[in-house]
């Protein structure tokens, strides 16, 4: 299950990479902002679902609370992304400043998911290494 979780984190990282592309696409697309960012919003929802399922898969991997906590942190940051977008008022300086944290938070999500994947990879390697057998004296 831990290997599956590792692949799941890779899927989540790919979705996050696509999300950055879609943010850039939406920023320069013609038309209404709702239309321009519709793919970005849909992919963001997919990221939320994948992160939420990641919490379950981390728990099923039985690898300790740190892995579950990292994925729960990633999911919490994804929820925070939506709150930042909701609270910021377009066209106002305070709104734009608040929205600037949207990009910073996205980098934090990427970092937490990466840390979770690295921990999973390390745990896989530790489980694959046989424990040394004590030699009788």
N, C-alpha and C positions, 0 to 999 in steps of 0.2 A: 504494500500500500504506500510505503514511503517513496518508492520509485514513481508510482502514479502521481503522488503529490508533487514531486519534483517536476514532472512533465506538466502538471497543472500550473505550476508557477511560471514555467516557460511560456505557456499559452497566455497567461495573464500579462507577462512582459511584452509579448507580441501585440496584444490588444492595446497596451499602454503606448507602444511605439506608433501604432496606427492612430491612436488618439491624438498624438502630437501632430501627425500629418493632417488629420481632419481639422484640427484647430487652425492650422495655417491655411488650409483650403477654405474654411469658413470665413477667415479674416479677409481674404481677397476676393471672395466670390461675389458676383453681382446679385442683386435682389435684396429682399428683406432679410434681416438678420435671422429670423426664425427659420427661414428656408435655407439660408447659407450654412447654419450650424446644425441642421437637422441630423445629419450623419454623425456629427460629433456628439450630439445628445444621445442618439440611439446607441452608439458605441460605449458611451459612458454608462448607460444602463446595463449593457452587457458586462462591462468591467465590474459593476457592483454585484451582479449575479455570480460571476465567476469568483470574485473575492469572497462572497458569502459562502458559496459552496466550498471554497478553499479552507474555510474555518472547519467545516465538517470533515473534509478529507485529512486535514492536519490532526484532528482528534482521532479519526479512525486509524491513522498511521501509528498511534501509540508511541509517540516519540517525545513526549514531555510537553509541559505547558508553554515553553518558550516558542515553539513552532506555532502553536495555536494562538498565542499572544501576538506574535508578529503578524499573522494573517488577520487577526481581529483588528489590530492596529491599522493595517492596510485598508480593511473595510471601513473602519471609522473615518480614515482620511478621505476615502471615496465619498462617504456621506457628507463630510465637510465640504467637498468640492461643490456639491449641489447647493449647500447652504450659502457658500460664498457667492455663487452665481445668482441665487435668489435675493440675497441682501443687497448686493451692489446695484446702484441705480445708474443706468447708462446715461452718459452725457453730463454727469456731474463729476467734479474733481474728487470728492470723497468716494463716490461710487467707483471711479476708475482706480483709485488707490486700493480700495478693498478688493476689486477684481484682479489687481496685480498679484494678490496672494493666491489666486487661482493657479497661476503658473508655478509659483514656489511650492504650493501644496502638491501639485502634480509631480514635481521632482522628488518630494518627500515620499509620495506613494511609490514611485519607481524604486527609490532606495530601500524602502521597507520590504517590498516584494523581492528585490534582489537579495537582501540579507536573509530572507526566509528561504529562498532557493539555495543559497550557499550553505545555510545550516542544514537543510535537507541533504544536500550533496555530501557534507561532512559526516552526517549520521549514517548515510548509506555506506560510505567508505569504512566507518568504524564498525558497522555490523558485518561487513564483508571480511574484515581482518580477524582471523581466529585468535582466541585468547591463548597466551603462552601457557604451556603445561608445566607445572612445577616438577623438577627432577628430584627423585629421592636421593638423599645424601649417603 
